[in-house]
Amino acid sequence: MPIESNIIYMNTKQVAEYLDLNEKKVYSMANHHILPGTKVTGKWLFPKVLIDRWLMDSCHSGMLSDRMHITGSDDPLLSMLVAQLMARSEHQKIISYSATGSTLGLELLSRGYADVCSIHWEDLQGDHNSIFSLLKSFPNHQQWIMVSGYERHQGLMVRKDMSSLFNHQMNITKQPLRWVSRQKGAGSQQHFQNWLSLNDASVDELLYTATANSERELAGYIARNDADIGFGCQAVAMESGLHFIPKLTESFDFVMSQSIFFRRQLQELLKLLKQPQTLQLANVLSGYKLKDSGQILWRGQ
């Protein structure tokens, strides 16, 4: 049945007509998380863009199975591993990675524009409860799972010529420093605000010179002397020649639909995380701890 091009969500009857199925079958497929949809006040709604994506991905055992797009949080180790996998592909597949920040990455995943979202989003207690709450705020989270990646150090980045100004006794938030923030929805900004709360400070008290859309952009502002200090991961600070002051250890994980978990490219990435050469690379980059990669931490429900 023709469906208007501007329709965003379809109900069960529309999906049944669109796929030439009976409504009972659509209910069954939705309840078993086969079709991408969500229940609103007891009724199923299905984003049309995801139904179309599901159809395409189902053709010939998945016509899109030769490609995978990762979005979400910025990370040097992940970027290098994706580059390694692409170099091995011999033009037979494509794996791409664009750093957008955690929540925008989840939005792109929800809309079907990405296959995997990298994420780091923990609360003051350092557990995953705030991540789970964030995931459940998206309408089609029932089809998602979260898989463990690795741990990494987060903290303050400053230029090396300023490192002597910082010590454990000094209240950094009270100093006349030029700060770089991250965009709203970035995991590093979430960590930064949590750290400020622990120090009885707020973002409104600080002098900001710029807002960066990635970890590396933030480090660039500081390295060029356009700013003095920012919050990010140790590996980015080291590659930019900055002094790093560790403040916390976080989990860096991956969110995807359940069907993507078995895609060949993702399994290759998870396998690569367990290889000795990746451990050596992580040590060179610094600030990483690789363990239990590929474990399912959460299932949408």
C-alpha positions as CSV (number, residue, x, y, z in Angstrom):
1,M,0.0,0.0,0.0
2,P,1.4,3.5,-0.8
3,I,2.4,5.5,2.2
4,E,2.6,9.3,2.2
5,S,6.3,10.4,1.9
6,N,6.0,12.8,4.8
7,I,4.8,10.3,7.3
8,I,7.1,9.9,10.3
9,Y,5.4,7.2,12.4
10,M,3.1,4.4,11.3
11,N,0.6,2.5,13.4
12,T,0.2,-1.3,13.4
13,K,-2.4,-1.3,10.6
14,Q,-0.3,0.9,8.4
15,V,2.8,-1.3,8.9
16,A,0.7,-4.4,8.2
17,E,-0.5,-2.9,4.9
18,Y,2.9,-1.5,4.0
19,L,4.6,-4.9,4.5
20,D,1.7,-7.0,3.2
21,L,1.3,-8.8,6.6
22,N,-1.6,-9.3,8.9
23,E,-1.7,-7.2,12.0
24,K,-1.3,-10.2,14.3
25,K,2.1,-10.9,12.7
26,V,3.1,-7.3,13.1
27,Y,2.2,-7.4,16.8
28,S,4.3,-10.6,17.2
29,M,7.3,-9.2,15.4
30,A,7.1,-6.0,17.5
31,N,6.8,-7.9,20.8
32,H,9.8,-10.0,19.9
33,H,11.9,-6.8,19.0
34,I,12.2,-7.8,15.3
35,L,10.5,-4.7,14.0
36,P,11.7,-1.3,15.2
37,G,8.9,0.3,17.2
38,T,7.8,1.7,20.5
39,K,4.7,1.4,22.7
40,V,3.0,4.7,23.5
41,T,0.0,4.5,25.9
42,G,-0.4,0.8,25.0
43,K,-0.3,1.2,21.3
44,W,2.6,0.4,18.9
45,L,4.2,3.2,16.8
46,F,6.9,2.5,14.1
47,P,9.3,5.1,12.7
48,K,8.9,4.7,9.0
49,V,12.6,5.5,8.3
50,L,13.6,2.5,10.6
51,I,11.1,0.2,8.9
52,D,12.6,1.1,5.6
53,R,16.1,0.6,7.0
54,W,15.0,-2.8,8.4
55,L,13.7,-3.8,5.0
56,M,16.9,-2.9,3.3
57,D,19.1,-4.6,5.9
58,S,17.0,-7.8,5.6
59,C,17.5,-8.1,1.8
60,H,19.8,-11.0,0.8
61,S,20.8,-11.5,4.4
62,G,21.5,-7.8,4.8
63,M,22.5,-5.7,1.8
64,L,24.1,-3.3,4.2
65,S,26.1,-5.9,6.0
66,D,29.3,-4.8,4.2
67,R,29.3,-1.5,6.0
68,M,29.1,-0.1,9.5
69,H,28.9,3.5,10.7
70,I,30.0,4.3,14.3
71,T,29.1,7.7,15.8
72,G,29.0,9.2,19.3
73,S,31.8,10.0,21.7
74,D,35.3,11.0,20.5
75,D,38.2,8.6,21.2
76,P,41.7,8.2,19.8
77,L,42.0,4.5,20.3
78,L,38.6,3.8,18.6
79,S,39.6,6.0,15.7
80,M,42.9,4.1,15.2
81,L,41.2,0.7,15.4
82,V,38.6,1.7,12.8
83,A,41.4,2.8,10.5
84,Q,43.2,-0.5,11.0
85,L,40.0,-2.5,10.1
86,M,39.5,-0.3,7.0
87,A,43.1,-0.9,5.9
88,R,42.6,-4.7,6.1
89,S,39.3,-4.6,4.2
90,E,40.8,-4.6,0.7
91,H,37.9,-2.5,-0.6
92,Q,35.4,-5.2,0.3
93,K,33.7,-3.3,3.1
94,I,33.5,0.1,4.8
95,I,33.7,1.0,8.5
96,S,33.3,4.7,9.3
97,Y,33.5,6.7,12.5
98,S,32.3,10.3,13.2
99,A,32.6,11.9,16.6
100,T,29.4,13.7,17.5
101,G,29.1,13.5,21.2
102,S,27.2,10.9,23.2
103,T,23.6,12.1,23.0
104,L,23.7,13.3,19.4
105,G,25.2,9.9,18.6
106,L,22.2,8.2,20.2
107,E,19.8,10.4,18.3
108,L,21.5,9.4,15.0
109,L,21.3,5.7,16.1
110,S,17.6,6.1,17.0
111,R,16.9,7.6,13.6
112,G,18.7,4.9,11.7
113,Y,21.6,7.1,10.5
114,A,24.2,5.1,12.4
115,D,24.8,1.5,13.3
116,V,26.7,1.9,16.6
117,C,27.1,4.7,19.1
118,S,30.1,5.0,21.4
119,I,29.2,6.5,24.7
120,H,30.6,7.5,28.1
121,W,27.9,8.9,30.5
122,E,28.2,8.0,34.1
123,D,26.9,9.7,37.3
124,L,28.7,10.9,40.4
125,Q,28.7,7.3,41.8
126,G,30.5,6.0,38.7
127,D,27.8,3.4,37.9
128,H,25.7,2.9,34.7
129,N,22.3,4.0,36.1
130,S,22.4,7.4,34.4
131,I,23.4,5.7,31.1
132,F,20.5,3.3,31.3
133,S,18.1,6.2,32.0
134,L,19.5,8.1,29.0
135,L,19.1,5.1,26.7
136,K,15.5,4.6,27.8
137,S,14.6,8.2,26.9
138,F,14.8,7.2,23.2
139,P,11.6,5.8,21.6
140,N,13.1,2.6,20.1
141,H,15.5,1.6,22.9
142,Q,13.7,-1.7,23.2
143,Q,15.8,-3.0,20.2
144,W,19.1,-1.8,21.7
145,I,21.9,-3.4,23.7
146,M,24.9,-1.9,25.3
147,V,28.3,-3.7,25.0
148,S,31.4,-3.0,27.1
149,G,34.4,-1.4,25.4
150,Y,37.2,-0.3,27.8
151,E,38.0,2.1,30.6
152,R,39.9,5.4,30.2
153,H,41.1,8.3,32.3
154,Q,39.3,11.6,32.3
155,G,40.6,14.8,33.8
156,L,41.9,18.3,33.2
157,M,44.1,19.3,30.3
158,V,46.5,22.3,30.5
159,R,49.6,23.4,28.7
160,K,52.9,22.0,30.1
161,D,54.2,25.5,30.8
162,M,51.2,25.9,33.2
163,S,51.6,22.6,35.0
164,S,53.5,24.0,37.9
165,L,50.5,26.3,38.8
166,F,48.4,23.2,39.7
167,N,48.7,21.3,42.9
168,H,46.3,19.4,45.1
169,Q,45.8,22.3,47.4
170,M,44.8,24.9,44.8
171,N,41.1,25.4,44.1
172,I,41.3,25.4,40.3
173,T,37.7,26.7,39.8
174,K,38.6,29.9,41.6
175,Q,41.5,30.8,39.4
176,P,41.3,33.3,36.5
177,L,41.6,30.6,33.8
178,R,40.2,30.6,30.3
179,W,38.1,27.4,30.0
180,V,37.0,25.4,26.9
181,S,33.7,23.6,27.3
182,R,32.2,20.8,25.3
183,Q,28.9,21.0,23.5
184,K,25.7,20.1,25.3
185,G,25.1,16.4,25.4
186,A,28.8,15.4,25.3
187,G,29.9,12.8,27.8
188,S,33.0,14.8,28.8
189,Q,30.8,17.8,29.6
190,Q,28.6,15.5,31.7
191,H,31.7,14.4,33.6
192,F,33.0,17.9,33.9
193,Q,29.7,19.1,35.4
194,N,29.8,16.2,37.9
195,W,33.3,17.1,38.9
196,L,32.3,20.7,39.4
197,S,29.5,19.6,41.7
198,L,31.9,17.6,43.8
199,N,34.0,20.8,44.2
200,D,31.0,23.0,45.1
201,A,31.3,24.9,41.8
202,S,29.2,25.4,38.7
203,V,29.8,26.1,35.0
204,D,28.3,29.6,35.4
205,E,31.3,30.6,37.6
206,L,33.9,30.0,35.0
207,L,35.3,32.1,32.2
208,Y,34.7,30.4,28.8
209,T,36.5,31.2,25.6
210,A,35.1,28.5,23.3
211,T,32.9,25.5,23.0
212,A,34.5,22.4,21.3
213,N,32.7,19.7,19.4
214,S,35.3,17.0,20.0
215,E,38.0,16.1,22.5
216,R,40.7,16.9,19.9
217,E,39.2,20.3,19.1
218,L,39.2,21.1,22.8
219,A,42.9,20.1,23.1
220,G,43.7,22.2,20.0
221,Y,42.3,25.4,21.7
222,I,44.6,24.8,24.6
223,A,47.7,23.8,22.6
224,R,47.3,27.0,20.5
225,N,47.1,29.1,23.6
226,D,43.5,30.2,22.7
227,A,42.5,28.8,26.1
228,D,44.1,27.5,29.3
229,I,42.2,24.5,30.5
230,G,39.5,22.0,29.6
231,F,38.1,18.6,30.6
232,G,38.8,15.5,28.5
233,C,40.6,12.1,28.2
234,Q,44.2,11.4,28.9
235,A,45.1,10.0,25.4
236,V,44.0,13.3,23.7
237,A,46.0,15.4,26.2
238,M,49.1,13.3,25.5
239,E,48.9,13.4,21.7
240,S,48.5,17.2,21.9
241,G,51.5,17.6,24.1
242,L,49.4,18.8,27.1
243,H,49.8,18.2,30.8
244,F,47.0,16.0,32.2
245,I,45.6,16.0,35.7
246,P,43.5,12.8,36.2
247,K,40.1,13.1,38.0
248,L,38.2,9.9,37.2
249,T,38.2,6.6,35.4
250,E,35.2,6.0,33.1
251,S,33.7,3.3,31.0
252,F,33.7,3.8,27.2
253,D,31.0,1.5,25.8
254,F,29.0,0.8,22.6
255,V,25.2,1.0,22.0
256,M,23.6,-0.7,19.0
257,S,20.5,-2.6,17.8
258,Q,20.6,-6.3,18.8
259,S,20.9,-7.3,15.1
260,I,24.1,-5.2,14.7
261,F,25.8,-7.1,17.5
262,F,26.4,-10.1,15.1
263,R,27.5,-8.1,12.1
264,R,30.9,-9.2,11.0
265,Q,32.5,-5.7,11.2
266,L,31.5,-5.2,14.8
267,Q,32.7,-8.7,15.8
268,E,36.0,-7.9,14.1
269,L,36.3,-4.7,16.2
270,L,35.5,-6.5,19.4
271,K,38.0,-9.2,18.6
272,L,40.7,-6.6,17.8
273,L,40.1,-5.0,21.2
274,K,41.4,-8.3,22.8
275,Q,44.5,-8.6,20.7
276,P,48.0,-8.0,22.3
277,Q,48.9,-5.4,19.7
278,T,45.8,-3.3,20.8
279,L,47.0,-3.5,24.4
280,Q,50.4,-2.2,23.3
281,L,48.7,0.6,21.3
282,A,46.6,1.5,24.3
283,N,49.7,1.7,26.5
284,V,51.4,4.0,23.9
285,L,48.3,6.3,23.8
286,S,48.1,6.1,27.6
287,G,45.1,6.3,30.0
288,Y,43.4,3.1,28.9
289,K,42.5,-0.1,30.6
290,L,41.3,-2.9,28.3
291,K,39.2,-5.7,29.9
292,D,35.9,-7.6,29.3
293,S,35.4,-6.0,25.9
294,G,32.3,-7.3,24.1
295,Q,30.3,-8.2,27.3
296,I,26.6,-7.3,27.0
297,L,25.9,-4.7,29.9
298,W,22.3,-3.9,29.1
299,R,19.3,-5.0,27.0
300,G,16.5,-2.7,26.1
301,Q,13.2,-3.6,27.6
